[in-house]
């Protein structure tokens, strides 16, 4: 299962469609709070595509909560960032600057969900 | 000046006929002036100091300065510094107006100490400039950048992703060409957003830098490879000479080289040459192209924002951004253009930080 966390409904639907057409099972959330609920009810999530600026609970707060939970902290996070200085604070080496390419997203999905790689402290 | 460390004050100029004349002068000044005693009490102020906050003289003079500051830690810091003999230059603070609104001010202040071994605190001499309007426009600018960065990129990402997804499926040649147009246009728009963000960020400020140890030649090679991939058929030569290691902001440097090369390709002809050499404590970068020279009129405005004559993105910000990046690194950039030599952009990049803030 791949979790897509994005507050823009159009983009969320588009990302979901691309991943599903490639055969992935996708769960979506529109903010960090929904994402935590989704993660806890869908065990076996292999990757999280995470927007940074979101209402209710943004990417930074989500990451903090995720890292504090040992079960969730191993799931690799790919930041979908719009601003150049956001990803460092998210503490993940995996990042796609918006607007990013379909192939970039599918490469991450393949790496984490088909080849089974876990959160590794290195760049793609 | 009556500072303890200065000499005796000069006598008032002969045209000041009475102390009332001096008071009249400070009372009508356009800048806020006040004196504060060592316990924080405002002992004197002119109308320009309290009227913008909505107070009368009685509501202001005789009260403690801390009552008018919005941030307790800020006024505590100000008083601590001043008591220690420090002079404040353009110290920013937030004041509370009578109606509850916040005014932003810039403060210049120092303490008048009595002559003698005890250096007794007499009062502060504080000049307050209201900068609320400037602060508001800065906040509006930040909001503008945020809209560019975030709100516009999401729909753009949807458009480009949808086009790429369609292309990955089963489409006719005609549909393919149409979808490719959507892709190309959205890529161009993404580039414009990046440039507009850069422009908005540089308004009034220098480009912020994160210097790390960088091999200038390696960055040139990498960017040239990227630009070559994106511009099939362009011949790009890279010549490196000398020790090209130094401390620059790698991301900004890449952006500058990329903009220079893209500009050369859009306005010139092959071969495009990137020449990098170490000269004393600088690295000198030359990006040149053949083809029609830039006219003298266009040369004059080549680094100006929104200069349409040399626009690389449709906005005319590419070379402006290059200049901002070079300048932030303490370097310079020039351009020469002629039929014989083609067009050559020469920039110098000091290898280390040279007293930039």
Boltz contact constraints between the chains, C-beta under 6 A:
constraints:
  - contact:
      token1: [A, 8]
      token2: [B, 154]
      max_distance: 6.0
  - contact:
      token1: [A, 10]
      token2: [B, 158]
      max_distance: 6.0
  - contact:
      token1: [A, 11]
      token2: [B, 154]
      max_distance: 6.0
  - contact:
      token1: [A, 11]
      token2: [B, 157]
      max_distance: 6.0
  - contact:
      token1: [A, 11]
      token2: [B, 158]
      max_distance: 6.0
  - contact:
      token1: [A, 14]
      token2: [B, 158]
      max_distance: 6.0
  - contact:
      token1: [A, 14]
      token2: [B, 161]
      max_distance: 6.0
  - contact:
      token1: [A, 14]
      token2: [B, 162]
      max_distance: 6.0
  - contact:
      token1: [A, 18]
      token2: [B, 165]
      max_distance: 6.0
  - contact:
      token1: [A, 53]
      token2: [B, 150]
      max_distance: 6.0
  - contact:
      token1: [A, 82]
      token2: [B, 149]
      max_distance: 6.0
  - contact:
      token1: [A, 82]
      token2: [B, 150]
      max_distance: 6.0
  - contact:
      token1: [A, 82]
      token2: [B, 153]
      max_distance: 6.0
  - contact:
      token1: [A, 83]
      token2: [B, 149]
      max_distance: 6.0
  - contact:
      token1: [A, 98]
      token2: [B, 153]
      max_distance: 6.0
  - contact:
      token1: [A, 98]
      token2: [B, 157]
      max_distance: 6.0
  - contact:
      token1: [A, 99]
      token2: [B, 153]
      max_distance: 6.0
  - contact:
      token1: [A, 99]
      token2: [B, 156]
      max_distance: 6.0
  - contact:
      token1: [A, 99]
      token2: [B, 157]
      max_distance: 6.0
  - contact:
      token1: [A, 99]
      token2: [B, 160]
      max_distance: 6.0
  - contact:
      token1: [A, 99]
      token2: [B, 190]
      max_distance: 6.0
  - contact:
      token1: [A, 102]
      token2: [B, 161]
      max_distance: 6.0
  - contact:
      token1: [A, 102]
      token2: [B, 164]
      max_distance: 6.0
  - contact:
      token1: [A, 102]
      token2: [B, 165]
      max_distance: 6.0
